[in-house]
């Protein structure tokens, strides 16, 4: 049953192009276990130099030392042997004396064969207990992939333990028993020891010939895990993955149990070294060494094996202690793929940084104080998280590696690497996606023009297509006008599409599914002609309402309650001289947190603009004017396109107008604050879109296109959709361009909303 050297089978992990360490074809802990964590890019710990200097102060010539050998050439069993068993080996009782750690042991039967090998035995057979030292006994059950590790082990015919105490005749004995299921991430109770002082398993950190030797000699040519090491002195603390301390000093220049050392990247591995020496050195760069026990400084452990050529292995001992550093494995966030998203949650964010693996299933991402709804660890430097619902505003994105666990005193204590520090790189803005701000959210919609198949496309902020819908089938070619907002009340922005010509129709497209939902809002009115649409919460119930502009018997604006789609208001202007072309917009113009209604209609040779206080729009109520009627001149002698939203960031929705077809292309913005407070139309901006066309006019919308919390201007002029950055507008200059793209190979102009 003695086994000192084995070959391993490699397995490719699904998320990363690296291997899960194996032993006899079985995995040695999952890939996200700290033993299997790549730490090559981890920051250097603040006290690294002090720790290394203290080791050198004890011995300025201190070098790395391989604490194992070849029994055939050494004449001794040097190293920690592994005894391999299978399910046929019977389990026996192991006696744990009071001098040992019975309260900190797994008191189970262990499958120990009669010829099991104990650390410190002779090259050809058992040694006297008093000559064996720590006397570790490692039993690996290859059938169950379970590891049993014993400290101060004695055989049934040995009556005393190496470090004191009597062993009853006929029983195996040990000071401590630890059982490790290598199929899962397993740890000791915090504060309890294991067969190692740091409460760590031993086998996963041993250097073995089945890994380090080249493939031609039965190995795999690489070590893909951290390596166990000892130091002479440790602090009276431990750090994950260790959970037990053994020192009595508190000096910060002493390493803790579990401390991770790394061979510096600046150390150049000699090209003339043996393959096994190179493999060991590379593992110390990639995975590092974990302090697991007190002993000689810079000693690392392995299994004794006749497969070792120690002359080749010992080339590694040319590396001095000064070539090592201590690393800090606290998570670090260096960037976010998107810096803003809906306050309703559901935004996918790729977080880049360091130290994201090794959390053993306990990596958590927090947006402010709220945990992400899902987290996927892609690699040591990348995590994908989905945002939770959160109040609007800027929060820090924190990555926490670890969780609370119960210690031996029954207390809850944190166990893990810790939480990332706050930096400018981790700021994320949650953006309100429903009124009163008048900004329906990042998504925007594009409606096909007349003469083309009746397609409506919803785009996310990055201009990727969320869905394509045909509310009345591809055969409909009358053109669609669109608006975006959460009219169903589920927290997801929907699309309201209305016909641009022919029989008047209005439909809601569910933002989550892309399916048509709810009633046909205009019903069987018999009205034939253009319809205009806007959405916003005029009722103040948190769900966006729908405004439709038609010319049924003269200019008519109708408002439908979001969610129920019941009509709550119909505002008609039958004054002589109005020629129709009723357009609508909804946003909070007067700053009272309730969205207001803006209506435009053609009058004589120009466009008139009306504003109605949202609080007065209700069944049975007479809408109250918000400001005096505005008369638009200049480029607006023909029907103007209208949108509303707080594009200058002053808390009041502004009025945005786009010029009609066949006139000089123009966008004009008036201050909503000035209109609401003084009734005067104060112009904030007036500009022409880049390379405008005049055939279709300039259709306008207001959306937060870049996720910064301030509304931006969207225009569609001809076949292009263009976004201009909101904020500090200038009456003399065009706002900065955010993007401009052709959303579809469509001619005849598109509608944006």
C-alpha positions in Angstrom: 0.0 0.0 0.0 3.0 2.3 0.2 2.8 5.0 -2.5 5.4 7.7 -3.0 5.0 8.8 -6.6 2.0 9.0 -8.9 1.0 10.3 -12.3 -1.8 12.8 -12.6 -4.4 13.3 -15.3 -5.1 16.9 -16.4 -8.6 18.5 -16.7 -9.3 21.8 -18.4 -11.5 24.1 -16.4 -14.5 25.6 -18.3 -13.8 29.2 -17.3 -10.1 29.5 -17.6 -7.4 27.9 -19.7 -5.6 26.2 -16.8 -5.7 22.9 -15.0 -7.3 21.6 -11.8 -4.6 19.9 -9.8 -5.1 16.2 -9.6 -3.8 13.2 -7.7 -4.3 9.7 -9.2 -6.9 11.2 -11.6 -8.9 12.9 -8.8 -9.1 16.6 -8.3 -7.3 18.1 -5.4 -9.9 20.7 -4.3 -12.0 22.8 -6.8 -10.2 25.4 -9.0 -11.4 28.3 -6.8 -9.7 26.8 -3.7 -6.9 29.1 -2.3 -4.3 26.3 -2.9 -5.1 26.5 -6.6 -5.1 30.3 -6.9 -2.9 32.1 -9.3 -1.2 35.0 -7.4 1.3 36.2 -10.0 -0.3 39.6 -10.4 -1.2 40.1 -6.7 0.1 43.4 -5.1 3.1 43.2 -2.8 2.2 43.4 0.9 3.1 46.6 2.7 5.3 44.7 5.2 6.9 42.4 2.7 10.4 43.9 2.9 10.2 43.9 6.7 9.3 40.2 6.8 12.0 39.2 4.4 14.6 41.3 6.2 13.8 39.6 9.5 14.4 36.2 7.9 17.7 37.4 6.5 18.6 38.9 9.9 18.5 35.4 11.4 20.7 34.1 8.6 22.0 36.5 5.9 22.9 33.6 3.7 19.4 32.0 4.0 18.3 30.2 0.8 15.4 28.1 -0.3 15.6 24.5 0.9 13.9 21.4 -0.5 12.7 19.5 2.5 12.4 16.0 0.8 14.6 13.5 -1.0 15.2 10.1 -2.6 15.4 7.3 0.0 17.4 5.1 -2.3 20.2 7.7 -2.7 19.8 9.5 0.6 19.7 6.4 2.8 16.8 8.0 4.7 13.1 8.6 4.2 13.3 12.4 3.8 9.9 14.2 3.3 6.3 13.5 4.0 5.1 10.3 2.5 1.6 9.5 1.2 -0.1 6.1 1.8 -2.7 5.4 -0.8 -5.7 3.1 -0.1 -9.0 2.2 -1.8 -12.4 1.2 -0.6 -11.2 -2.3 0.2 -9.0 -1.2 3.1 -10.9 -1.6 6.4 -11.2 1.4 8.7 -9.7 1.2 12.2 -10.1 3.2 15.4 -7.4 5.7 16.2 -6.7 6.7 19.8 -6.2 10.4 20.5 -4.7 11.0 24.0 -5.5 13.9 26.2 -1.9 15.1 25.6 -3.0 15.7 22.0 -6.0 17.5 20.5 -9.0 15.3 21.0 -11.4 18.3 21.1 -10.0 19.6 17.8 -9.9 16.2 15.9 -12.3 14.5 13.6 -12.8 11.4 15.7 -13.6 9.0 12.9 -12.2 5.6 11.9 -9.4 5.7 9.4 -8.5 3.2 6.6 -5.0 2.5 7.7 -3.2 -0.5 6.2 -0.6 -2.4 8.2 2.2 -1.2 6.0 1.4 2.5 6.2 4.4 4.8 6.1 4.9 7.5 8.8 7.0 10.6 8.3 10.4 10.0 9.9 10.4 6.2 9.2 13.6 4.7 7.9 14.4 4.1 4.3 13.6 0.4 4.6 11.1 0.2 7.4 9.6 1.8 10.5 11.7 3.9 12.9 11.4 4.3 16.6 8.7 6.9 17.6 11.3 8.9 19.5 13.3 9.4 16.3 10.5 10.4 14.0 9.7 14.0 14.9 6.3 15.2 13.8 5.4 11.7 12.6 2.7 12.8 10.0 0.7 10.0 8.6 -1.2 10.8 5.3 -3.8 8.3 4.2 -5.4 9.0 0.8 -8.5 7.1 -0.1 -8.5 7.2 -3.9 -11.9 5.7 -4.2 -13.6 8.4 -2.2 -11.1 11.2 -2.9 -10.8 11.8 0.8 -7.7 12.6 2.7 -6.9 11.6 6.3 -4.0 13.4 8.0 -2.7 12.4 11.4 -0.1 14.2 13.5 2.2 12.3 15.9 1.0 9.0 14.6 2.0 5.7 16.2 1.5 2.1 15.3 -0.5 -0.5 17.3 2.7 -2.1 18.6 4.2 1.3 19.7 3.3 2.2 23.3 4.3 5.8 23.5 3.9 8.9 21.4 7.0 10.8 20.0 6.2 13.9 22.1 4.8 12.2 25.2 1.8 10.2 26.3 1.0 6.5 26.2 -0.7 4.6 23.5 -2.9 1.6 24.4 -1.7 -1.7 23.1 -3.2 -2.8 19.8 -4.5 0.6 18.6 -3.2 3.1 16.1 -2.8 6.5 17.8 -2.3 10.2 16.9 -2.3 13.5 18.6 -4.7 14.9 16.0 -6.9 13.6 13.1 -8.1 15.8 10.2 -10.3 14.6 7.4 -10.4 16.5 4.1 -12.9 15.9 1.3 -10.9 16.9 -1.8 -14.0 17.0 -4.0 -15.2 20.2 -2.3 -13.8 23.3 -0.6 -13.3 22.2 3.0 -11.8 24.0 6.0 -11.2 23.4 9.7 -13.4 25.2 12.3 -11.7 28.5 13.0 -9.4 28.2 16.0 -9.0 24.4 15.7 -5.8 22.9 14.6 -5.2 20.2 12.0 -2.3 17.8 11.5 -0.5 21.1 10.5 -0.1 24.1 12.9 -1.9 26.4 10.5 -5.0 24.2 10.3 -4.2 23.5 6.7 -4.1 20.2 4.8 -0.6 18.9 4.0 -1.0 16.9 0.8 -2.3 19.7 -1.5 0.9 21.7 -0.9 3.5 19.0 -1.3 5.9 18.9 -4.3 5.3 15.5 -6.0 7.3 13.9 -8.8 4.0 13.1 -10.7 3.7 16.8 -11.2 7.2 18.3 -11.3 9.0 15.7 -13.5 8.8 16.2 -17.3 6.2 14.2 -19.2 8.8 11.9 -20.6 9.7 10.8 -17.0 6.1 10.3 -15.8 5.3 13.7 -14.6 3.2 16.5 -16.1 6.0 19.1 -16.3 4.2 21.7 -14.2 3.0 22.3 -10.6 -0.4 24.0 -10.6 -0.9 24.8 -6.9 0.8 26.6 -4.0 3.6 24.9 -2.1 3.7 24.3 1.6 6.6 26.0 3.5 7.9 26.6 7.0 9.4 29.6 8.8 11.2 29.8 12.1 8.9 32.4 13.7 5.3 33.5 13.1 3.0 36.1 14.5 0.2 35.3 16.9 -2.2 35.6 13.9 -3.4 33.7 10.9 -4.6 34.8 7.5 -6.9 32.9 5.1 -6.7 30.1 4.2 -5.1 29.2 7.6 -7.4 29.3 10.5 -5.1 28.6 13.5 -2.1 30.5 14.8 1.0 29.1 16.6 3.1 32.1 17.4 3.3 34.2 20.6 4.7 37.4 19.1 2.8 40.3 17.6 5.6 42.0 15.6 4.4 43.1 12.1 7.7 41.9 10.6 6.8 38.3 11.3 4.6 36.4 8.8 1.2 35.0 9.9 0.2 31.4 9.5 -1.2 31.2 6.0 1.0 34.0 4.7 1.7 33.8 1.0 5.2 34.2 -0.3 6.0 34.6 -4.0 9.2 34.2 -6.0 9.7 37.7 -7.6 9.0 38.2 -11.2 12.5 39.7 -11.5 14.1 36.4 -10.7 15.1 34.8 -14.0 14.9 31.0 -13.9 18.2 29.7 -15.4 17.7 28.0 -18.8 20.2 25.3 -17.8 18.2 24.1 -14.8 16.5 20.8 -14.8 12.9 20.5 -15.8 11.8 19.8 -12.3 13.7 22.7 -10.8 12.2 25.0 -13.4 8.7 23.6 -12.6 9.1 24.2 -8.9 10.4 27.8 -9.4 7.6 28.6 -11.9 5.0 27.4 -9.4 6.5 29.7 -6.8 6.0 32.6 -9.2 2.5 31.6 -10.2 1.0 30.1 -7.1 3.5 31.0 -4.3 4.2 29.3 -1.0 1.9 29.2 2.0 3.3 29.3 5.5 1.9 26.1 7.1 4.1 25.4 10.2 7.0 26.6 12.2 10.3 25.0 11.3 13.4 26.1 9.5 13.2 29.3 7.4 12.4 28.9 3.7 12.0 25.1 3.8 9.4 23.7 1.4 8.0 20.2 1.6 7.5 17.4 -0.8 7.1 13.6 -1.0 10.1 11.3 -0.7 10.4 9.3 -3.9 12.9 7.1 -5.8 11.8 9.1 -8.9 13.7 12.2 -7.7 17.1 13.0 -9.0 18.1 15.2 -6.1 21.1 16.7 -7.9 18.6 18.2 -10.4 16.0 19.1 -7.7 18.5 20.9 -5.5 19.3 23.4 -8.2 16.4 25.2 -6.7 18.4 25.8 -3.6 20.4 28.5 -5.4 17.5 30.9 -4.8 18.1 33.2 -1.8 15.4 34.5 0.6 15.9 38.0 -0.9 14.4 36.8 -4.1 11.0 36.4 -2.4 8.3 38.8 -1.5 5.0 38.5 0.5 1.8 39.3 -1.3 -1.5 40.9 -0.4 -4.4 38.9 -1.6 -7.2 41.4 -0.7 -9.4 41.9 -3.8 -8.6 45.0 -5.9 -11.1 46.7 -8.3 -9.4 48.5 -11.2 -12.4 49.1 -13.6 -16.0 48.5 -14.5 -17.2 47.7 -18.1 -20.2 50.0 -17.6 -20.3 52.8 -15.0 -24.1 53.2 -14.8 -27.3 51.3 -15.0 -31.0 51.2 -14.2 -32.0 51.6 -10.6 -34.3 48.7 -11.2 -31.2 46.4 -11.4 -30.4 43.8 -14.0 -27.4 45.5 -15.5 -24.5 43.2 -16.3 -21.2 44.6 -15.2 -17.7 43.1 -15.9 -15.5 44.0 -13.0 -11.7 43.9 -13.6 -9.1 43.9 -11.0 -7.0 41.4 -8.9 -7.3 38.6 -6.4 -10.8 37.4 -7.4 -10.2 33.7 -7.3 -9.3 31.6 -4.3 -12.5 32.5 -2.4 -13.8 28.9 -2.3 -17.3 29.9 -3.4 -17.4 32.9 -1.2 -16.7 35.8 -3.6 -19.4 38.5 -3.1 -20.0 41.8 -5.0 -21.7 44.7 -3.4 -23.2 47.8 -5.0 -23.2 50.1 -2.1 -24.6 48.0 0.7 -26.7 45.8 -1.6 -25.3 42.5 -2.9 -25.3 41.7 -6.6 -28.0 39.3 -7.7 -25.5 37.0 -9.3 -21.7 36.7 -9.5 -19.6 34.7 -11.9 -15.8 34.4 -11.3 -14.2 34.3 -14.7 -10.6 34.5 -13.6 -8.2 35.9 -11.1 -8.8 39.3 -12.7 -12.4 39.3 -13.9 -15.8 38.9 -12.4 -19.2 39.3 -14.0 -21.9 40.7 -11.7 -25.6 41.6 -12.2 -26.7 44.7 -10.4 -29.4 44.6 -7.8 -32.3 47.1 -7.5 -30.9 50.3 -5.8 -31.8 53.9 -5.2 -30.5 56.3 -7.8 -27.1 57.8 -7.2 -23.4 56.8 -7.2 -22.2 53.9 -5.1 -18.9 52.0 -4.6 -18.6 48.5 -6.1 -16.8 46.4 -3.5 -15.6 42.8 -4.0 -15.5 40.7 -0.8 -13.5 37.5 -0.7 -14.7 35.4 2.2 -17.6 35.2 4.7 -18.4 34.8 8.3 -17.8 31.4 9.9 -18.2 30.1 13.4 -15.1 29.6 15.5 -14.4 27.2 18.4 -15.9 29.7 20.8 -19.2 29.7 18.9 -18.6 33.3 17.6 -19.1 34.5 14.1 -15.8 35.8 12.7 -14.8 36.8 9.1 -12.8 34.2 7.2 -11.3 35.2 3.9 -9.0 37.7 2.2 -11.2 40.7 2.9 -12.9 43.5 0.9 -11.6 45.7 -1.8 -10.8 49.3 -0.9 -12.8 52.2 -2.3 -11.2 53.8 -5.4 -12.4 56.1 -8.1 -12.4 53.1 -10.4 -15.2 51.4 -8.6 -17.9 54.1 -8.8 -21.2 53.0 -10.3 -24.2 55.2 -10.9 -27.7 53.9 -10.5 -30.0 55.9 -12.8 -33.7 56.5 -12.2 -35.5 54.9 -15.2 -38.9 56.3 -14.8 -40.2 59.9 -14.4 -40.4 62.5 -12.8 -37.0 63.3 -14.4 -38.6 62.7 -17.8 -35.8 60.3 -18.7 -37.3 56.8 -19.4 -33.9 55.2 -19.1 -31.0 54.1 -21.1 -32.8 52.1 -23.8 -34.2 54.0 -26.8 -36.4 52.8 -29.7 -36.4 53.3 -33.4 -39.5 53.0 -35.6 -39.4 52.1 -39.2 -40.6 54.8 -41.7 -43.6 54.5 -44.0 -43.1 52.2 -47.0 -41.0 49.8 -45.0 -42.0 46.6 -43.0 -43.5 47.7 -39.7 -40.5 47.1 -37.5 -39.8 48.6 -34.0 -36.3 48.1 -32.5 -35.4 48.6 -28.9 -31.7 49.4 -28.4 -29.7 49.3 -25.2 -27.4 52.3 -24.3 -24.5 50.7 -26.1 -26.6 50.6 -29.3 -26.9 46.8 -29.2 -30.3 45.4 -30.1 -32.4 44.2 -27.2 -35.3 43.1 -29.4 -37.1 43.7 -32.7 -40.9 43.6 -32.8 -43.6 43.9 -35.5 -46.7 45.1 -33.6 -49.0 44.6 -36.6 -46.9 42.2 -38.5 -44.2 42.8 -41.2 -47.0 43.5 -43.8 -47.8 46.8 -42.1 -45.8 49.6 -43.9 -47.4 52.8 -42.6 -44.5 53.8 -40.3 -44.2 53.7 -36.5 -43.6 56.5 -34.0 -42.2 55.4 -30.7 -41.7 56.3 -27.0 -39.9 54.4 -24.3 -40.8 54.1 -20.6 -42.1 51.6 -18.0 -45.8 51.7 -18.7 -46.5 48.2 -17.4 -45.1 48.8 -13.9 -42.6 45.9 -13.8 -39.5 48.1 -13.6 -38.4 47.5 -17.2 -38.7 50.1 -19.9 -41.3 49.3 -22.5 -42.0 50.7 -26.0 -45.2 52.4 -27.0 -45.6 52.4 -30.8 -48.2 54.4 -32.7 -49.0 54.5 -36.4 -47.7 57.3 -38.5 -50.4 57.0 -41.2 -53.5 55.1 -42.0 -55.9 53.7 -39.4 -54.8 55.1 -36.1 -53.4 52.4 -33.7 -51.3 52.4 -30.6 -49.7 49.3 -29.0 -47.5 48.6 -26.0 -44.5 46.3 -26.5 -43.3 44.6 -23.2 -39.6 45.6 -22.6 -38.8 42.3 -21.0 -40.1 40.0 -23.7 -40.6 42.1 -26.8 -44.2 40.8 -27.0 -47.2 43.1 -27.7 -49.2 43.5 -24.5 -52.3 45.3 -23.4 -55.2 46.7 -25.4 -55.1 48.7 -28.7 -55.3 52.1 -27.0 -57.2 54.0 -29.7 -59.8 51.3 -30.1 -62.3 51.3 -32.9 -62.4 55.1 -33.3 -62.5 55.1 -37.0 -59.9 57.9 -37.0 -57.4 57.8 -39.9 -54.3 59.9 -39.7 -51.0 60.4 -37.9 -50.6 59.7 -34.2 -47.9 61.1 -31.9 -46.8 59.5 -28.5 -45.0 60.3 -25.3 -44.7 58.6 -21.9 -44.2 59.9 -18.4 -45.7 59.6 -14.9 -48.4 62.3 -14.7 -50.3 60.5 -12.1 -47.4 60.1 -9.7 -48.0 56.4 -9.0 -44.5 55.3 -10.2 -45.6 53.9 -13.5 -45.3 55.9 -16.7 -48.5 57.0 -18.4 -49.1 57.4 -22.1 -50.0 60.5 -24.0 -51.3 60.3 -27.6 -51.8 63.2 -30.0 -54.3 63.0 -32.8 -56.5 65.2 -34.9 -59.9 63.6 -34.2 -62.3 66.5 -34.8 -59.4 69.0 -34.2 -56.3 68.8 -32.1 -56.7 66.2 -29.4 -54.3 65.0 -26.7 -55.3 62.0 -24.7 -53.7 60.5 -21.6 -53.9 56.8 -20.6 -52.9 55.5 -17.1 -49.9 53.2 -17.2 -50.6 49.7 -16.0 -54.4 49.7 -16.6 -54.3 51.7 -19.9 -57.6 53.5 -18.9 -58.1 56.9 -20.4 -57.9 59.6 -17.7 -57.9 62.8 -19.8 -58.8 64.2 -23.2 -57.7 67.7 -23.9 -59.1 69.3 -27.1 -58.5 72.6 -28.7 -61.3 73.7 -31.0 -60.2 77.3 -31.3 -60.5 78.6 -34.8 -57.3 78.6 -36.8 -55.7 75.4 -35.3 -54.9 73.0 -38.1 -54.0 69.9 -36.1 -50.7 67.9 -36.2 -51.0 67.5 -32.4 -47.7 66.4 -30.8 -47.1 65.5 -27.2 -44.4 65.3 -24.6 -44.3 64.4 -20.9 -41.8 65.5 -18.2 -41.6 67.4 -15.0 -41.4 71.0 -16.3 -42.2 72.8 -13.0 -40.0 70.8 -10.7 -42.8 69.5 -8.4 -41.8 65.8 -9.0 -45.0 65.2 -11.1 -44.6 64.9 -14.9 -46.4 67.6 -16.9 -47.9 67.5 -20.3 -46.7 69.6 -23.3 -48.8 69.7 -26.4 -47.9 71.4 -29.8 -50.3 72.1 -32.7 -50.1 73.9 -36.0 -51.8 77.3 -35.9 -51.8 79.5 -39.0 -48.2 79.8 -40.2 -46.5 78.5 -37.1 -46.5 76.1 -34.2 -48.1 76.8 -30.8 -46.9 75.2 -27.6 -49.2 74.5 -24.6 -48.2 73.2 -21.1 -50.5 71.6 -18.6 -49.7 70.9 -14.9 -49.5 67.2 -14.4 -51.3 67.4 -11.0 -54.4 68.7 -12.8 -54.6 65.8 -15.3 -57.1 63.4 -13.8 -60.6 62.0 -14.6 -63.2 64.8 -14.3 -60.6 67.6 -13.8 -60.0 70.5 -16.0 -56.3 70.7 -17.0 -54.5 73.8 -15.7 -52.2 75.7 -18.0 -48.5 75.6 -16.8 -47.3 78.6 -18.9 -48.7 81.0 -21.5 -49.0 79.7 -25.0 -45.7 79.9 -26.9 -45.5 80.7 -30.6 -42.5 79.2 -32.4 -41.2 81.1 -35.5 -38.1 80.8 -37.6 -37.6 77.1 -38.6 -40.9 76.2 -37.0 -43.5 77.7 -39.4 -44.4 74.2 -40.1 -45.3 71.4 -37.6 -42.5 70.9 -35.1 -41.4 67.8 -33.4 -41.2 68.0 -29.6 -39.7 66.2 -26.6 -39.1 67.1 -23.0 -36.4 66.3 -20.4 -33.9 67.9 -18.0 -31.1 68.3 -20.5 -29.2 71.0 -18.5 -29.4 69.3 -15.1 -31.2 72.0 -13.2 -34.0 69.8 -12.0 -36.6 71.1 -14.4 -37.6 69.4 -17.7 -36.7 71.5 -20.7 -38.6 71.7 -24.0 -36.8 70.4 -27.1 -38.0 71.1 -30.6 -37.0 69.6 -33.9 -37.7 71.3 -37.2 -40.3 70.0 -39.6 -39.6 68.4 -43.0 -38.6 70.5 -46.0 -37.2 73.4 -43.8 -33.7 74.2 -42.6 -32.8 71.5 -40.1 -32.7 72.8 -36.5 -32.9 71.8 -32.9 -34.0 74.4 -30.3 -34.1 73.9 -26.5 -36.0 76.2 -24.2 -35.6 76.3 -20.4 -38.4 74.6 -18.6 -37.5 76.4 -15.4 -37.9 79.8 -17.0 -41.2 78.8 -18.5 -42.6 77.4 -15.3 -41.4 80.3 -13.1 -41.7 83.4 -15.4 -43.6 82.2 -18.5 -40.7 83.5 -20.7 -39.3 81.3 -23.4 -35.5 81.4 -22.6 -33.5 79.7 -25.3 -30.7 77.3 -24.0 -29.5 76.0 -27.3 -30.1 76.2 -31.1 -28.1 74.1 -33.5 -28.2 72.0 -36.6 -27.4 68.3 -36.4 -24.3 67.2 -38.3 -24.9 66.6 -42.0 -28.6 67.1 -41.6 -31.2 66.1 -44.2 -34.3 68.2 -44.6 -36.7 65.7 -46.2 -37.8 64.1 -42.9 -37.2 66.9 -40.5 -35.4 66.5 -37.2 -37.2 64.1 -34.8 -36.2 64.5 -31.2 -36.2 62.5 -28.0 -34.6 62.9 -24.5 -32.8 59.9 -22.9 -29.8 59.4 -20.6 -27.7 57.9 -23.4 -24.4 57.6 -21.5 -25.6 56.6 -18.1 -24.2 59.6 -16.2 -27.5 60.6 -14.7 -28.1 63.6 -16.9 -30.5 63.6 -19.8 -29.1 63.8 -23.3 -30.6 64.8 -26.7 -31.4 62.2 -29.3 -32.2 63.2 -32.9 -33.1 61.3 -36.0 -32.5 63.2 -39.2 -32.9 61.2 -42.3 -31.7 57.6 -41.6 -29.2 58.5 -38.8 -29.8 58.6 -35.0 -27.5 61.0 -33.2 -27.0 61.6 -29.5 -25.7 64.9 -28.0 -24.5 65.2 -24.4 -26.7 67.0 -22.0 -25.4 69.2 -19.2 -24.0 72.7 -19.8 -25.7 73.8 -23.0 -24.7 76.8 -25.0 -27.0 78.9 -27.1 -24.1 79.5 -29.5 -22.7 76.0 -29.9 -23.8 72.5 -30.7 -23.6 70.1 -27.7 -20.8 67.5 -27.7 -21.5 64.5 -29.8 -22.0 61.1 -27.9 -22.7 58.9 -30.9 -24.2 58.8 -34.4 -25.2 55.7 -36.2 -27.4 54.3 -38.9 -29.7 51.8 -37.0 -31.0 50.0 -40.0 -30.6 50.0 -43.8 -33.8 52.0 -44.0 -34.6 54.8 -46.3 -37.2 57.5 -45.8 -36.1 58.4 -42.3 -36.5 56.7 -38.9 -38.4 57.7 -35.7 -36.5 57.8 -32.4 -38.0 57.7 -29.0 
